[in-house]
Amino acid sequence: MMRMMFWIGARPTGDSRVTLFRFESGQWERREGWKISISLHPRLFYWQRQYKQLRATLFGLNIHWRAA
């Protein structure tokens, strides 16, 4: 089962991003699926690529994709 969530809300304490959209596969809780999220970020430009993970920020709009 897949879940799609729309909300504008703060992240946990210490994280300054604000989530706008999140879509994840049903197995995400067991770390077997994937997710993509879009959030507002205080940095204007940011790029990070890791194993099965990509974060890109352009003009404060952050896109994060992660596969388990």
N, C-alpha and C positions, 0 to 999 in steps of 0.2 A: 504494500500500500504506500502511495506517495502522499506527502503533505506539502501544502503550499500555505505560507503565512504572510500576511501583509500587516505591518504595524509600524508605528513610529514610536520608538521607545529607547530609553537609555540601556546601556549594557551594564554588566556587573561593575562593582566598585573598582576604580582604577583604570577603567577602559573608557576613553572619551568618544568612542564611535557611537552613532545612533543608527540602529537597524531600520531599513525601509522595507525590505523584501527578503524572504528566505524560502527556498524550495529544496526539499530533501527527499531521498528515497526512503521507503519504509524500513529498511534495514539499518538506517543510520544510527539508531541507538545501540546496536550491537557492533558498530564500527565496520559494517560490511557494505554499506551503500556509498552514496555520494551526496554532496550538497553544494548549492550555490547561494550566495547571499550578496545583497547590495546594501551598502551603508554609507553614511556621511562620515568623513574622516577629517581631523584637523589639519592634516598635511595636504599640500596642494599636489605634489608629485611623489609617488612611491612605487617601487617595483620589487617584488620578492618572489622567487621561484624556488621551490623545494621539491622533494620527491612526492609525486602525486598531489601537488598543491601549487596554486598560483594566486598571488595577491597583486592587484594593480590599482593605483589611485591616480586619478587625473582630475585636477581642479576640485578636490575634496570629495569626489564620488568614488567609493571604494568597491571593487568587485573581488570576491573571494570564491575560488572554486577548489574543492577538495574531494578526492576519491579515497576510499578506504582500502 
